[in-house]
Amino acid sequence: MAAMEFHEIPLFAHLTQESAQILASEAVADVPAGQTLAQAGDPGAGMFVVVEGSVVVERGDLHAEIGPGGFFGELSLLVPDSPRIARVRAVTDARILPVPRSTFDLLLETEPTFVRELLREVATRLVQARTGH
C-alpha cells in the first residue's frame, strides 16, 4: 500500500510522511469472506485497519460491521495484557492492514492526530455500546 493512500483513511489522514512510510512497509493481507481474523480470549499483538471490504465484530448479541477505513483490535493494545474481547470475521473478501504493537506505540507517541481520531472512535463505540445510539 502506498504511503499516499493512507491519507484516504480517517485514522491516518494527517500522518507525517515518515509515519505513512512506516505503515506502508506493512503488508496488506487479502482475506477471503468468512475467515476469522480475531478470536475472543486470544492475545492481541496488533490492531487492524479495513482497507477494502467489510468485517463483523461478534460479541454476544453485538454484531457490528466495520467497512473501509474502520479498525479493530485496538483495545488489546491500549489495555496492557488484555486479550481480544470479540470474534472478528470477514463478511466479504477484504484487504486488511495489520498495525503491529511497535507501530501503534510509535503512532501514539508521535502523531497527535492519530491519537485524536483513535480516541474519538473508541469514545463513539463506548457511547453506542452503553446507549444503543
C-alpha positions in Angstrom: 0.0 0.0 0.0 1.4 3.3 -1.0 2.0 6.0 1.7 -0.2 8.4 -0.2 -3.2 6.0 0.2 -3.1 6.3 3.9 -4.4 9.9 3.7 -7.7 8.5 2.5 -8.2 6.6 5.8 -9.6 8.9 8.5 -7.4 7.4 11.2 -4.3 8.2 9.2 -5.5 11.3 7.3 -3.0 13.7 8.8 0.1 11.5 9.4 3.5 12.8 8.7 5.2 11.3 5.6 7.6 9.4 7.8 4.8 7.7 9.7 2.9 6.9 6.5 6.0 5.3 5.1 6.3 3.1 8.2 2.7 2.0 7.7 3.3 1.4 4.0 6.0 -1.1 4.9 3.4 -3.4 6.5 2.0 -5.9 4.0 -1.8 -5.6 3.4 -3.4 -9.0 3.7 -6.1 -10.3 1.3 -8.7 -12.1 3.4 -11.5 -14.3 2.0 -15.1 -13.9 3.1 -15.8 -15.9 6.2 -12.2 -16.0 7.5 -11.8 -15.3 11.3 -9.4 -12.6 11.9 -9.5 -12.4 15.7 -11.0 -14.7 18.4 -12.2 -13.6 21.9 -9.6 -14.6 24.5 -6.6 -14.7 22.2 -3.7 -12.4 23.0 -3.6 -9.2 21.0 -0.4 -8.3 19.2 -1.7 -5.6 16.9 -4.7 -3.8 15.5 -6.1 -4.0 12.0 -7.5 -1.4 9.5 -10.0 -2.4 6.9 -8.7 -1.1 3.6 -11.4 -2.8 1.3 -14.4 -5.0 2.1 -16.0 -5.4 5.5 -15.7 -7.4 8.7 -18.1 -8.0 11.5 -17.3 -7.8 15.2 -19.3 -10.5 17.1 -19.6 -10.5 20.9 -22.7 -11.9 22.4 -25.7 -10.1 20.8 -23.4 -7.4 19.4 -22.8 -7.7 15.6 -21.1 -4.5 14.4 -20.0 -4.3 10.8 -16.8 -2.3 10.0 -16.1 -1.2 6.5 -13.2 0.6 4.7 -11.3 3.0 6.9 -12.6 1.3 10.1 -10.4 -0.5 12.5 -10.5 -3.2 15.2 -8.2 -4.8 17.8 -7.0 -1.5 19.4 -8.3 -2.4 22.8 -5.9 -5.2 23.3 -3.1 -2.7 22.6 -4.5 0.1 24.9 -5.1 -2.1 27.9 -1.9 -3.9 29.0 -2.1 -7.7 28.8 -5.7 -7.6 27.6 -6.9 -10.4 25.4 -9.2 -9.9 22.4 -12.8 -9.3 23.6 -14.6 -10.4 20.5 -14.5 -12.5 17.4 -14.0 -10.7 14.2 -14.5 -12.3 10.8 -14.6 -11.1 7.2 -18.1 -10.5 5.8 -16.8 -10.0 2.3 -13.4 -10.6 0.7 -11.3 -7.9 2.3 -7.9 -6.2 2.4 -6.7 -5.7 5.9 -3.7 -3.7 7.1 -2.1 -5.0 10.2 -0.7 -2.4 12.6 1.7 -4.2 15.0 2.2 -3.0 18.6 5.5 -1.4 17.8 4.0 0.8 15.1 0.9 1.5 17.2 3.1 2.7 20.1 5.1 4.9 17.7 2.0 6.5 16.4 0.7 7.1 19.9 4.0 8.8 20.8 4.5 10.9 17.7 1.2 11.5 15.9 -1.4 13.6 17.9 -3.9 13.5 15.1 -3.8 9.7 15.1 -4.4 9.7 18.9 -7.3 12.2 18.5 -9.0 10.1 15.8 -8.5 6.9 17.8 -10.0 8.4 20.9 -13.0 9.8 19.0 -13.8 6.4 17.6 -13.2 4.5 20.8 -15.4 7.0 22.7 -18.1 6.8 20.0 -18.1 3.0 20.3 -18.4 3.2 24.1 -21.4 5.6 23.9 -23.0 3.3 21.3 -22.5 0.2 23.5 -23.9 2.0 26.6 -26.8 3.7 24.9 -27.6 1.8 21.8 -27.2 5.0 19.8 
